[in-house]
Amino acid sequence: MRKKKFEKSVCLLFLAAGTFCLAQKINLKSHELSLNGYIRTGFGWSDGGPMVNFTAPDNVHKFRMGNEANHYGELQFNYRYKNKDSVNLYEVTYMMAKFIPFGDDGYQQFPETTQLFGKINKVIKNANLWVGKRYYDRRNVESLDYFWINSAQNSQVGIGLENFQVKKSGTMNLAFMRFKYGNNDAHSYVADFRYLDLPVSKHSKLNFLGQYSIKTQNEMTNTPQSTGYALGGWWTYSQKNISNTSTILFRKGSSIVENPYSGKTISENAGNKVLYDLDKANSFDVINNFVYDDKRKHAVQASLSYQYRDFGIGNTDEKGTILDHKVSKNFVSIGFRYLYYINKHFNLALEAGNDYMKNNRSGVEGSLQKITFSPQISWDYGYYSRPVLRPFVTYAHWSDDFMGSTGVSDFNTRLTGKNNGISFGLQLEIWW
């Protein structure tokens, strides 16, 4: 069985490399077809079994390198129609994606359609009108794979106007998305407004976000209609070898999303257990992402993130007696990834991070420390240069409160009674 899984991983490595080499544009006068995507694949082991992820319970994210126990791929097809002046007038985009945890044999299932939308460009001045199912202006911290704004992923349909230029004062975007929950009539609707790239100085800009959301009543889960909003902003700085993004976000009610890979509202119930009161719940995030890259000797990405989450409910005992009036969670993460360039195609990478979590509903409190070393084979200089081939070894240690929930998966439970673990393996990552 292990031999078959190894052979599948090797096949995926060669398939990924071949796909990268074949990616190209096809131009037919006014028509252009192009292919782009992302592939992450490989193999790994933890304590003699299929590789697991080292993450804190109720985690917001994790440090990625040497800590992704899965295969994942996105394949996107783009069609563009141009006029005689080579201006893009119409576009159609289709994307499929597939996620497979290590140890799972779900290769036979067809990939999910994640994007299918059309766009008419320059409808009003330089603004573009789009409609369909898409990833909409996602923002993330790459070393964490943390999408701190991801308003439209998993939506049924959306419509928006983007890139409306304000003279010498940035651009404005407006979008509306609709989500569906299960096989019933429960839906949510999100209005998303952004004012982007407002100049502050020669090297820095401000960005603002405002959202309003409504989630309809769900009779199947016995949850009432709820509303919510999100307010936030981020400051970007870029000069020579340095870039930095500092973000503050506040979310309330139905604008609190279930995870960084979806714009859906968080679930209020789990069976008969109440998880959130969305009329009172709120979430506050502070994120900072710094990158230095001289593309000759050194590169480093450092990140800091903090999230406070108020569930909007009180703690009760087994008889239902209210013990207090606030259930909350704190999550703090800090870490870095450092690259030392030996030459254009080879560098030494070290990633280290610490995650702290305290949840006063579960009573769980503790921290997780993770460190990974990888001698990387890369395509070129650059922190974001891909493809990259990573042989890696990862060590993690976590608090006793995390035992049984950290370092385990559906396919490997060997670390259930332990508070530390080692993973090793090989990963290929490509985007184009």
Secondary structure, DSSP 8 states (H G I E B T S, - for coil): -HHHHHHHHHHHHHHHHHHHHH--EEEETTEEEEEEEEEEEEEEEETTEE------TT-S----TT---EEEEEEEEEEEEE-TT--EEEEEEEEEEEEEETT--GGGS--EEEEEEEEEEEEETTEEEEEEE---S-EEEGGGTEEEE-SSTT-SEEEEEEEEE-TTS-EEEEEEEEEE-TTSS-EEEEEEEEEEEEESSSSEEEEEEEEEEEE--BTTTTB--EEEEEEEEEEEEEETTEEEEEEEEEEEETTSBSSTT--SB--SEETTEE---TTT-EEEEEEEEEEEE-SSSEEEEEEEEEEEEE-S---B-TT--B--S--EEEEEEEEEEEEEEEETTEEEEEEEEEEEEEETTTTEEEEEEEEEEEEEEESSSSTT---EEEEEEEEEEE-GGGTTTSS-BTTB-TTTT-SEEEEEEEEEEEE-
